[in-house]
Amino acid sequence: MLIDDLYTIEQVDLQQDNACVRIRLNACHTIYQGHFPGMPITPGVCLLQIAQELLSYIDRREYSIVACKNIKYLGIIDPIVHPVVEYQLQWSTEEDCVKLKVTVIDGHQVFSKMSIVLKLMDNPCINSMKQLGVCVVVPTYNNAKTLLSVIRGLQEYSSDIIVVNDGSTDDTGEILQMLSNEVTVISYPKNKGKGYALERGFDAARSRGFQYAVTIDSDGQHLASELPSFMAALEQHPNSLIIGSRNLRQENMPQKNTFANRFSNFWFALQTGKRLFDTQVGYRVYPLTAMQNMKFHTSRYEAELEMLVRCAWKCIPIISVAIEVYYPPRDERVSHFRPFKDFLRISVLNAVLCIVALVYGYPSMCIRKFVLAK
């Protein structure tokens, strides 16, 4: 990759199927020392490579060049005379390839025009998820600023993504309309809560024949690059619930998250007799087949706790996987958690689950273990 070495990206103006990218060339790069010494010229092969890398940067997926057509070099790009140039990109998708038209300019001067055919490079995780029958479910509510980058990141690892628009009132609808040919979209006008959105996503996944669903938040905190770790754990522990485990001492970790997690861990242990290090994380792989007949009674943030407890009562193995997460600076965070209302709902649920654990949860686990032991 030449990015951040031969050049740096200064500005990206992105539309649905075209973009204008301004880059600054590095006149000190070794390419200029070896290519026409004393008269630095940006090689044509580098112009091609930069175009490929810019598409990968915009789309968040890796592409390789398979064909070049109609290449015209109309001017010399001297990085000292022309340190900043613009790439005008226009693309269309046809079957398994992308056709990219490129114009390299500086103001009104056109340096190069070319047409490139690119192919998406295979990611082993995509094949693994297909073989295991895994899709990704993304519940979202008013996260328009991060949603597109989250989906682009996921597309590097999965070709089966279901986005549930939980009554968003920002630009989420427009973003999903733009992506309607790339992901499955479920939308409804009124916000009904994360739990309801997850159930709608699970129903859609089952109807499409998937056996597992990865759930990931749309605020950018969860990293798509952790998906291979989840798939590796799932291969070793099929029919299990795979749950992420964060480092709660990492930089920028909100203090309230640490307290809430310890609080939740305590109640989960009391309700199930099992211990988990991180019961609050939403980055999970749910075994849809094993959860086929489960009916959940909560619909908002507390639903993820109910799902976790109900899976434990059903003796579905719960496997933790260490993950990294990204927490932006405090003034950039977007949270829809309502401290009083949602904490009250979680507290009420914990009280109810403790009672149900005595009359149903623990007896159910004992019976299932006895039957499995036979």
C-alpha positions, 0 to 999 in steps of 0.5 A: 500500500502506498497510502500515507507514504507516497501521498496523504488524503486531504479531503473527500467529497463523497456522493452515492456513486462518485467522489472527489478526493484531494491528495497531497503528494510526497515529493521526498518519496524514494519513487521520485529519486529513482524515476527521472532523477532531477526531474520528478514525475509521478509514474503512471503505474502509481496513478493507477495504484492510487485510484485503486487505494482511494476506492478501497479507502472510500468503500472500506473494502480491499480491491485489486485491479484486473484490467485497465482501459482507455488510459490517457496521460495528458500532462506531467505531475511534478510533485513540487510544481503540483503538490496537490491534485484531485482524483475525480472517481465515478464507479458502477458495480456489475456482477462481481466487479467494479468499473471505475472512471478516473480523472486526475486534475489540478484546477482546470488542468487534466493530467490523466484519464483512465478506466479501471476494472477492479475486483473485490478481494476475498476475505477468509472471514466472509467464507467462514461466515457463509459456511457457518450460516452467520449474518450480522444484525445492526440495530440503529437509532439516530446514529447517522454520523457513524452508521455508514462507516460501521456498515462499510467496515462490516462489508469487509468481513460479511456479505450478509448484513441486516440493518434494523432502523428503529424509528430514527429521526435523523439521516439514517433513512437516507443512508439506508436507502442509498445502501438498499442494494447492499444490505437488508433493511428493516424500518418502522416509523416509531422507536420501540427499543433495542430489544425489539429491533434485535428480535425483528433482526433475528426473525429476518435472519431466520427467514433467510435461513441463517443459524447464527446472528452477530449483533453489533452496535452502530455507534462505532464502538465495536470493531468489525476486525474482531469478527474473525475471533468470533468465528474462530470461537464459534467453530470451536463451540458450535451452538453456543452464545459467543459474547465479547469481553472488553478491557474495562480498564482501557483508555477513555472507558466511561466510568459509569460503564465499569460500575454498570457492568459490575452491577450486572455481573453480580445479578447475572451470577445470582440468577444463573450460578454462572460468572461472566466478566462482561455481561453488558457488551452488545457484541455477540453471536446468538445461536438462532436455532437453539433460541428458536422458541424463546419469547422475550418480555422486554424490548429496550436495553434490558432485553440483552440481559434477559436474552443472556439469562434465558440462554443460560437457563436453557443450558446454551454454552456461553463463551467469552472472547476478548475484544477491543472497543473504541470509545471516542472522547467524551464530547463526541460520544452519542448515547441513547441510554436514559440513566433513570428510566433505563436503569429502573427498567434493568433493576425491575428486570433483575428483581423479576429474574431473581424470583423466576430463577428460583421457581423456573431457572435453576430447576430448568437447568438441573433438569436439562443437565440431568437429561443431557447426562443420560 
